[in-house]
Amino acid sequence: MHDVSILSIQSSVAYGHVGNSAAVFPLQRLGVEVWPVHTVHFSNHTGYGQWRGPLLAAEDVRAVIQGVEERGAFEDVQAVLSGYQGGEDIGDVILDAVARVKEANPGAIYACDPVMGNAKSGCFVHPAIPVLLRERVVPAADLITPNQFELGYLTGTEPRTVEQTLESVELARQLGPSKVLVTSVERPDAPEGTIEMVAVTDDGAWMVQTPRLPMKANGSGDVTAALFTAHLLETGDPSLSLARTASSVFDLLQTTLDSGRRELQLVQSQEAIASPRMQFDVIPLR
C-alpha cells in the first residue's frame, strides 16, 4: 500500500489500544504512512473508570497539525481520519485540518468515525457532540463509519432490519458523505450468534456476516475504521475492503478473546491484519 498517507487525529493511550493507539500500528502494518496527531494522552482508556494524563488543548492540537503542514506534507495526505471528539473545539480543529488538506490535495478524503455510543451503553459523549457531528462534521466527511446505534442517532431513526438500515444510510448520505460503513448491525431475523457490517457507496451496497464473539473490546471500532479507510484508498473496491476488514477484525477479536486479556491483542494479530484470511463472504444487497 505504498504512497498512501493518512493524517490521523485521535486520542492516544499509553497502555492498551484505543484511538490512535489502535489505528496507527495496523495502518503501518499495511504499509500506510500514518501521521498521528493526539487529542488526549491518557494512561489507559476511560472504560476502566480511572485514568491519568492530559486532555490536550485545541490550540496545542492545532499547532501540531500546523507544524505538519509547514513540512509541506498535506499534498501527500490521501485521507484525514478522526474518531472520538472530546469537545466542540477539537471538532473545529479537525474540520480546519480537513479543509487545508483538501486545498493542498483536492483528491484527499475525510474519513470520520462519528463516535457517540453503542446499543448497550447508549450515548456516552457530551450532549453537544451529536449535534456537532450531525450539523457540521458528518456533512464535511466523505466516508463515515458509525455503528448501527450511531447511524440511528445521526439520522433520527431506529434501524432494525436490513431495509431500515439501508434507508437510514441514505439519510446519512444526504447529509454529505458518499460512503458509509455501518458496524455492529443487529437485526431480529439474523441467524443467532451473528453480527454484520454493511458498506454503501454510489456503486452499491454490501453486507458481511461474522460470528458474534462474547466480548466487549474497546478500540475495535477504531481499528475497523482505520482498516476500511486504508483498504478503500488502496483498492477503490468497497466489497473487497469490507471482506478484508471483517476478516482482520474478527481474527483480532478471536485472538483477544483467547488471550483472556482485556486489551486488544494488536501486535499478536499483525499477520491477520497484513494478510487477511478472507474467510467471510460479502453479499451484494443491491
C-alpha positions, -999 to +999 in steps of 0.1 A: +000+000+000+028+024-010+023+061-013-008+061+009-005+087+037-031+093+064-033+121+089-050+105+120-063+129+146-075+109+176-070+101+213-039+082+225-033+059+254+000+046+268-015+013+280-037-007+256-052+002+222-079+028+215-079+058+192-045+064+176-031+037+198-054+013+180-053+028+145-016+036+139+000+001+141-025-017+118-021+011+092+017+009+094+014-029+091-005-024+059+023-002+046+005+031+051+024+062+061+004+075+090+010+108+109-007+106+143-019+138+160-031+131+195-061+149+211-055+134+246-027+114+260-041+092+288-026+063+307-054+040+296-089+041+281-117+055+301-136+022+303-116+014+334-132+042+353-098+056+363-072+072+341-045+098+342-029+122+318-038+153+298-066+163+276-047+184+250-059+219+244-074+226+210-047+252+203-020+226+210-036+201+186-039+228+160-002+237+165+009+201+158-012+200+127+002+233+115+037+221+121+030+190+098+015+214+072+047+235+074+067+205+063+048+205+030+031+172+039-005+180+032-003+175-005+007+138+002-022+131+025-048+108+010-071+108+040-077+126+073-090+101+098-108+111+130-125+092+158-138+102+193-141+140+196-138+151+232-151+186+227-165+211+202-132+230+199-115+198+187-142+194+160-133+229+148-096+219+146-103+187+127-126+205+102-100+232+096-073+205+090-096+187+065-102+220+046-064+227+045-056+191+034-082+192+006-068+226-005-034+210-009-047+178-023-082+180-038-083+142-041-080+136-004-109+123+016-121+128+052-129+096+070-149+102+102-159+077+128-188+095+145-182+081+180-213+087+202-221+054+219-235+020+213-266-001+217-257-014+251-243+017+268-264+043+249-249+077+242-217+083+262-205+116+249-212+152+259-247+162+247-232+189+224-212+162+204-240+145+185-253+180+174-218+190+163-213+157+144-247+158+127-247+195+117-210+202+109-187+172+110-206+145+091-215+169+063-178+175+057-170+138+056-166+116+025-167+084+045-183+077+079-181+045+099-209+046+125-222+016+144-259+009+139-268+028+171-248+058+159-263+056+125-298+058+141-287+087+164-273+107+134-305+102+113-332+102+140-342+066+131-341+032+148-329+009+121-335-028+128-340-047+095-316-046+066-340-024+046-343+001+075-305+002+079-302+009+042-329+037+045-310+052+074-278+051+054-294+070+026-305+097+051-269+098+064-256+101+028-279+130+022-260+148+050-228+147+029-207+116+030-210+094-002-196+063+015-209+047+047-197+017+067-221+005+093-207-017+120-224-038+147-255-043+126-280-064+146-313-074+131-341-095+145-341-120+116-303-127+115-291-162+125-284-164+162-249-157+173-240-135+143-233-098+137-230-079+105-214-049+087-229-030+058-210-009+033-228+015+010-214+037-018-227+053-050-219+019-067-240-003-044-244-019-010-228-050+005-231-070+038-207-093+056-218-116+084-195-130+111-199-150+143-206-127+173-179-132+199-189-130+236-169-099+245-167-061+245-135-048+231-126-011+235-108+001+203-122-024+179-142+003+162-111+024+158-092-005+142-122-012+119-124+025+107-087+026+100-085-007+081-116+000+060-103+035+051-069+022+041-083-008+020-107+015+003-079+040-006-058+012-020-084-008-039-113+016-046-134-016-041-160-014-012-168-051-013-131-062-012-124-036+015-153-049+036-141-085+032-106-077+042-117-056+072-141-081+085-115-109+083-088-090+101-111-076+128-127-110+135-093-127+139-081-098+161-111-102+184-108-140+184-071-137+194-080-112+221-108-134+235-085-165+235-058-145+254-082-138+283-069-102+283-090-071+283-069-051+258-069-058+221-041-082+211-030-060+182+006-069+179-002-106+183-027-103+155-005-085+130-004-113+104-043-113+103-041-076+096-013-078+070-027-109+053-065-113+059-077-149+056-108-137+037-130-163+055-163-145+052-184-140+021-196-105+011-233-104-001-244-077-025-276-060-012-283-040-044 
